[in-house]
């Protein structure tokens, strides 16, 4: 099992079931790898076809997890409990082997039923390449 950094590019979603009765929903995404959890910004009023274009980094340091869990929620703006929209799990075998999986769509499920798609890209940088990866990210930020 390689060790290094997993980069998850959250692009967009489409065809999500709107959980708000009167308004467009305000979706956000929770991405989990092992015990590491990252939360996207809320796509306020974006409804069933939100765009995020956000990137998250996860530390890969053991071989006990070969999947990424993705959960989509609808923010209720602190007024009530956020609504569950759907989820998907993404196998990491290919990205750990090839290093890169260009953005593609994954089915979102709720109660074992299809309820839309989420578009995510993956990149894995092995530990031996980690210093170079950090230098490139630092250069891009400047």
C-alpha positions as CSV (number, residue, x, y, z in Angstrom):
1,X,0.0,0.0,0.0
2,X,1.4,3.4,-1.0
3,X,1.7,6.2,1.5
4,X,1.3,9.9,0.5
5,X,-1.3,12.4,-0.2
6,X,-4.8,11.9,-1.8
7,X,-6.1,14.9,-3.5
8,X,-9.9,15.0,-4.0
9,X,-11.4,17.5,-6.5
10,X,-15.0,18.1,-5.8
11,X,-16.4,19.5,-9.0
12,X,-20.2,19.4,-9.1
13,X,-23.4,17.4,-8.9
14,X,-26.5,17.0,-11.1
15,X,-30.0,15.6,-10.8
16,X,-30.0,15.6,-7.0
17,X,-33.4,15.2,-5.4
18,X,-34.4,18.6,-4.0
19,X,-35.1,18.1,-0.3
20,X,-36.6,21.6,0.2
21,X,-40.3,22.0,-0.5
22,X,-40.5,25.6,-1.5
23,X,-37.0,26.7,-2.3
24,X,-33.8,25.4,-4.0
25,X,-31.8,23.4,-1.6
26,X,-28.4,24.5,-0.2
27,X,-26.2,21.4,-0.7
28,X,-22.8,20.7,0.8
29,X,-20.6,17.6,0.8
30,X,-18.8,15.7,3.5
31,X,-15.9,13.6,2.3
32,X,-14.4,10.9,4.5
33,X,-11.2,8.9,4.2
34,X,-10.5,6.7,7.3
35,X,-11.0,9.1,10.2
36,X,-10.3,12.2,8.2
37,X,-13.4,14.2,7.3
38,X,-13.6,17.3,5.1
39,X,-16.6,19.5,4.5
40,X,-17.3,21.6,1.4
41,X,-18.8,25.1,1.4
42,X,-22.5,25.3,1.1
43,X,-23.7,25.9,-2.4
44,X,-26.4,28.3,-1.3
45,X,-29.6,28.2,-3.5
46,X,-27.9,26.0,-6.1
47,X,-30.6,23.3,-5.9
48,X,-30.2,20.0,-7.7
49,X,-27.2,21.0,-9.9
50,X,-24.6,22.6,-7.6
51,X,-21.0,23.4,-8.4
52,X,-18.2,23.6,-5.9
53,X,-14.8,23.4,-7.7
54,X,-13.0,22.7,-4.3
55,X,-10.0,20.5,-3.5
56,X,-9.3,18.5,-0.4
57,X,-6.1,16.7,0.8
58,X,-6.1,13.5,2.8
59,X,-3.0,11.8,4.4
60,X,-2.6,8.2,3.3
61,X,-0.5,6.3,5.8
62,X,-1.9,2.8,6.1
63,X,-3.5,0.1,4.0
64,X,-6.7,-0.5,5.9
65,X,-8.9,1.8,3.8
66,X,-9.4,1.5,0.0
67,X,-12.5,3.7,-0.4
68,X,-13.6,7.3,-0.1
69,X,-17.1,8.0,1.4
70,X,-19.0,10.9,0.1
71,X,-22.2,12.2,1.7
72,X,-24.4,15.1,0.3
73,X,-26.4,17.1,2.7
74,X,-28.8,20.0,2.4
75,X,-28.1,22.8,4.8
76,X,-31.1,24.3,6.7
77,X,-29.0,27.3,7.7
78,X,-29.0,26.5,11.4
79,X,-32.8,26.6,11.6
80,X,-33.3,22.9,11.8
81,X,-31.5,19.6,11.1
82,X,-29.7,19.4,7.8
83,X,-31.3,16.9,5.4
84,X,-29.6,13.9,4.0
85,X,-29.6,14.0,0.2
86,X,-27.6,10.9,-0.7
87,X,-24.2,9.2,-0.6
88,X,-21.7,7.2,-2.7
89,X,-18.5,5.3,-2.0
90,X,-15.5,5.5,-4.4
91,X,-12.9,2.7,-4.7
92,X,-9.4,4.1,-4.5
93,X,-7.7,1.1,-6.2
94,X,-7.2,2.8,-9.5
95,X,-5.9,6.1,-8.1
96,X,-3.4,4.3,-5.9
97,X,-2.2,2.3,-8.9
98,X,-2.3,4.9,-11.6
99,X,-1.8,8.1,-9.6
100,X,-4.6,10.0,-11.3
101,X,-8.4,9.5,-12.1
102,X,-9.7,12.5,-14.1
103,X,-13.0,14.0,-12.9
104,X,-15.9,11.6,-13.6
105,X,-19.5,11.1,-12.3
106,X,-20.4,8.7,-9.6
107,X,-24.0,7.6,-8.8
108,X,-25.5,9.1,-5.7
109,X,-27.8,6.7,-3.8
110,X,-30.5,7.1,-1.1
111,X,-32.4,4.2,0.3
112,X,-30.8,1.9,-2.4
113,X,-32.2,4.2,-5.1
114,X,-30.4,6.4,-7.6
115,X,-30.9,10.0,-6.8
116,X,-28.3,11.9,-9.0
117,X,-24.6,12.1,-9.7
118,X,-21.6,13.7,-8.2
119,X,-18.5,14.6,-10.2
120,X,-15.1,14.1,-8.5
121,X,-11.5,13.8,-9.6
122,X,-8.8,12.0,-7.7
123,X,-5.0,12.3,-7.6
124,X,-2.5,10.4,-5.5
125,X,1.0,11.6,-4.8
126,X,3.3,8.9,-3.3
127,X,5.4,9.9,-0.3
128,X,8.6,9.8,-2.3
129,X,7.1,12.5,-4.5
130,X,5.6,14.4,-1.6
131,X,8.2,17.1,-1.3
132,X,7.9,17.9,-5.0
133,X,4.1,17.9,-4.7
134,X,4.3,20.5,-1.8
135,X,6.8,22.7,-3.8
136,X,4.4,22.7,-6.8
137,X,1.4,23.5,-4.6
138,X,3.3,26.3,-2.9
139,X,4.4,27.8,-6.2
140,X,0.8,27.6,-7.5
141,X,-0.4,29.5,-4.4
142,X,2.0,32.4,-4.9
